[in-house]
Amino acid sequence: MDERLEKALEFANYRQTLANQKKNIKERMDILRNVHYNGGSFVADEKTISFISTLKNLKKVSVVLIDNKDKPVEINDIDDFLETLVSAYTEASNEYKTQIDKLNKMRSIKKLMDW
């Protein structure tokens, strides 16, 4: 096989493997952002955190939210719920950055596959 063709194939394989690894890391982050609270399931994302923060700023004490499964869930302690959301979000984001940084340093398919 031509050396240029071989290098192109190797690079294509590297890019595909890299894309798969990034997808796996993103899926892991999505799992880490799931929060179970008062029998409900919520995603700790910017939208949810912002909404709960707004409720806190309006001095609301409790609220009924619709969770990921369209189930109404009463949140009696907005401060605790907000802390739980922010904690899950920052933990997931930090883990995501750490893993992506490690992945970006891998410059060969062998290193990516061993990782």
Buried (B, 14 or more C-beta within 10 A) or exposed (E): EEEEEEEEEEEEEBEEBBEEBBEEBEEBBEEBBEBEBBEBEBBBBEEBBEBBBEBBEEEEEEBEBEBEEEEEBEBEEBEEBBEBBBEBBEBBBEBBEEBBEEBEEBEEBEEBEEE
